Amino acid sequence: MLRFKDFIKQEQVDEANLAKVNRVRGGKVQRRKIVSMRPGYRVQAGKLVRMSSIERRKRHLAQVKASRKRKPMMARILRKRAVSLRRRKTAGIK
């Protein structure tokens, strides 16, 4: 059983490994999410949980597939981003 002092230390460690991520679109926060900053762990019910080896392997394969799909589109994505940043610059936004 954990003593109170150990429990407090554990809570501080968990909080240090969590980060709040906001996605802002059009000046409004679309999504607030708590993510894990510790590799091999994910957030479940507000607490850090170690991922199983199967889950890590599945996530890795999904990332590989996604990068292969994204690679042919990257030239178009970068060109569109450059155009929009140029427009923002001429408009004086950024």
Residue pairs with C-beta under 8 A, 6 or more apart in sequence:
2 10
14 47
14 48
16 37
17 36
17 37
17 38
17 41
17 48
18 34
18 35
18 36
18 37
18 43
18 48
19 34
19 35
19 36
19 37
20 32
20 33
20 34
20 35
21 32
21 33
21 34
21 35
22 29
22 31
22 32
22 33
23 29
23 30
23 31
23 33
24 30
34 43
34 46
35 43
36 42
36 43
36 48
38 48
40 50
40 51
40 56
41 48
41 49
41 50
41 51
42 48
42 49
42 51
42 55
43 49
51 59
70 77
85 94
88 94
